[in-house]
Amino acid sequence: MAKGGGGKRPCDYCGGTTALLYCRADTARLCFACDREVHATNPLFAKHNRSLLCDACDSASASFFCEAERLLLCQNCDWDRHDAARGRGGGGVHTRSR
């Protein structure tokens, strides 16, 4: 993704690429290359659960993909963007998938 730290959420390991994954066991946001490097070092690390990061808040695990906005969203951000908009008449119904 964004080399040179230009991303909105830098990798906690290399600092030079945008983090896309979150490892709860390590409490670390990682790019794909660093995730591979860190979690391939021993079989126990490879068992760590990692998840894609929410594109809106950059901290929670994503659980929805909004096709209209082309965003991965956590449950809270999905609610804030879609269900709240529906109540305001903002047309918050978008095609989303888990």
C-alpha beads as a LAMMPS data file, in Angstrom:
LAMMPS data file: protein, C-alpha beads

98 atoms
97 bonds

1 atom types
1 bond types

-500.0 500.0 xlo xhi
-500.0 500.0 ylo yhi
-500.0 500.0 zlo zhi

Masses

1 110.0

Atoms # bond

1 1 1 0.000 0.000 0.000
2 1 1 1.459 3.386 0.961
3 1 1 5.226 3.165 1.260
4 1 1 7.266 5.686 3.204
5 1 1 4.805 6.039 6.092
6 1 1 2.272 7.866 3.939
7 1 1 -0.594 5.633 5.044
8 1 1 -3.151 6.707 7.589
9 1 1 -2.219 3.854 9.923
10 1 1 1.461 2.881 9.823
11 1 1 2.543 -0.678 10.530
12 1 1 3.671 -1.032 14.156
13 1 1 6.571 -3.259 13.086
14 1 1 8.167 -1.507 10.086
15 1 1 6.471 1.885 10.255
16 1 1 6.828 2.274 6.498
17 1 1 3.721 0.607 5.103
18 1 1 0.019 0.954 5.837
19 1 1 -1.212 -1.560 8.421
20 1 1 -4.088 -3.727 7.232
21 1 1 -4.228 -6.385 9.961
22 1 1 -4.577 -6.375 13.726
23 1 1 -3.070 -9.087 15.930
24 1 1 -4.824 -9.071 19.290
25 1 1 -2.190 -11.286 20.957
26 1 1 0.583 -8.841 20.023
27 1 1 -1.663 -5.751 20.229
28 1 1 -0.116 -4.727 16.924
29 1 1 -1.321 -3.289 13.636
30 1 1 0.677 -4.906 10.838
31 1 1 1.126 -4.729 7.078
32 1 1 0.921 -8.040 5.201
33 1 1 4.714 -8.372 4.811
34 1 1 5.415 -7.833 8.512
35 1 1 2.548 -10.116 9.521
36 1 1 4.135 -12.854 7.454
37 1 1 7.592 -12.152 8.940
38 1 1 6.448 -11.908 12.567
39 1 1 4.032 -14.825 12.587
40 1 1 6.210 -17.232 10.592
41 1 1 8.980 -17.230 13.217
42 1 1 7.509 -20.071 15.269
43 1 1 4.430 -22.331 15.229
44 1 1 2.869 -20.689 18.301
45 1 1 2.951 -17.222 16.735
46 1 1 1.350 -18.636 13.594
47 1 1 -1.714 -19.524 15.703
48 1 1 -2.399 -15.884 16.602
49 1 1 -5.770 -14.712 15.311
50 1 1 -5.431 -11.715 13.031
51 1 1 -8.190 -9.692 11.442
52 1 1 -8.532 -6.937 8.883
53 1 1 -8.754 -3.428 10.327
54 1 1 -11.831 -1.233 9.977
55 1 1 -11.261 1.433 7.311
56 1 1 -13.244 4.023 9.273
57 1 1 -11.825 3.862 12.817
58 1 1 -8.488 2.123 12.083
59 1 1 -8.617 0.194 15.342
60 1 1 -11.399 -2.393 15.507
61 1 1 -11.645 -5.629 13.566
62 1 1 -13.659 -5.304 10.380
63 1 1 -16.725 -7.509 10.120
64 1 1 -18.636 -5.956 7.202
65 1 1 -17.824 -4.833 3.677
66 1 1 -19.918 -1.953 2.342
67 1 1 -20.103 -2.366 -1.421
68 1 1 -21.388 1.180 -2.009
69 1 1 -18.522 2.818 -0.124
70 1 1 -15.950 0.081 -0.846
71 1 1 -14.997 0.002 2.856
72 1 1 -14.315 -2.673 5.435
73 1 1 -16.182 -1.680 8.596
74 1 1 -16.384 -2.859 12.188
75 1 1 -19.821 -3.359 13.705
76 1 1 -19.884 0.077 15.378
77 1 1 -18.796 1.988 12.277
78 1 1 -21.247 0.035 10.119
79 1 1 -24.023 1.020 12.515
80 1 1 -22.901 4.657 12.640
81 1 1 -22.683 4.976 8.853
82 1 1 -25.754 3.008 7.796
83 1 1 -28.368 2.421 10.467
84 1 1 -28.039 5.936 11.907
85 1 1 -28.298 7.427 8.395
86 1 1 -31.503 5.478 7.776
87 1 1 -33.091 7.152 10.821
88 1 1 -32.164 10.595 9.461
89 1 1 -33.575 9.754 6.055
90 1 1 -30.078 9.568 4.644
91 1 1 -30.587 6.405 2.661
92 1 1 -28.396 4.287 4.881
93 1 1 -29.332 1.009 3.234
94 1 1 -26.321 -0.196 1.272
95 1 1 -25.395 -3.666 0.175
96 1 1 -23.133 -5.065 2.865
97 1 1 -21.600 -8.460 3.319
98 1 1 -19.922 -10.230 6.181

Bonds

1 1 1 2
2 1 2 3
3 1 3 4
4 1 4 5
5 1 5 6
6 1 6 7
7 1 7 8
8 1 8 9
9 1 9 10
10 1 10 11
11 1 11 12
12 1 12 13
13 1 13 14
14 1 14 15
15 1 15 16
16 1 16 17
17 1 17 18
18 1 18 19
19 1 19 20
20 1 20 21
21 1 21 22
22 1 22 23
23 1 23 24
24 1 24 25
25 1 25 26
26 1 26 27
27 1 27 28
28 1 28 29
29 1 29 30
30 1 30 31
31 1 31 32
32 1 32 33
33 1 33 34
34 1 34 35
35 1 35 36
36 1 36 37
37 1 37 38
38 1 38 39
39 1 39 40
40 1 40 41
41 1 41 42
42 1 42 43
43 1 43 44
44 1 44 45
45 1 45 46
46 1 46 47
47 1 47 48
48 1 48 49
49 1 49 50
50 1 50 51
51 1 51 52
52 1 52 53
53 1 53 54
54 1 54 55
55 1 55 56
56 1 56 57
57 1 57 58
58 1 58 59
59 1 59 60
60 1 60 61
61 1 61 62
62 1 62 63
63 1 63 64
64 1 64 65
65 1 65 66
66 1 66 67
67 1 67 68
68 1 68 69
69 1 69 70
70 1 70 71
71 1 71 72
72 1 72 73
73 1 73 74
74 1 74 75
75 1 75 76
76 1 76 77
77 1 77 78
78 1 78 79
79 1 79 80
80 1 80 81
81 1 81 82
82 1 82 83
83 1 83 84
84 1 84 85
85 1 85 86
86 1 86 87
87 1 87 88
88 1 88 89
89 1 89 90
90 1 90 91
91 1 91 92
92 1 92 93
93 1 93 94
94 1 94 95
95 1 95 96
96 1 96 97
97 1 97 98
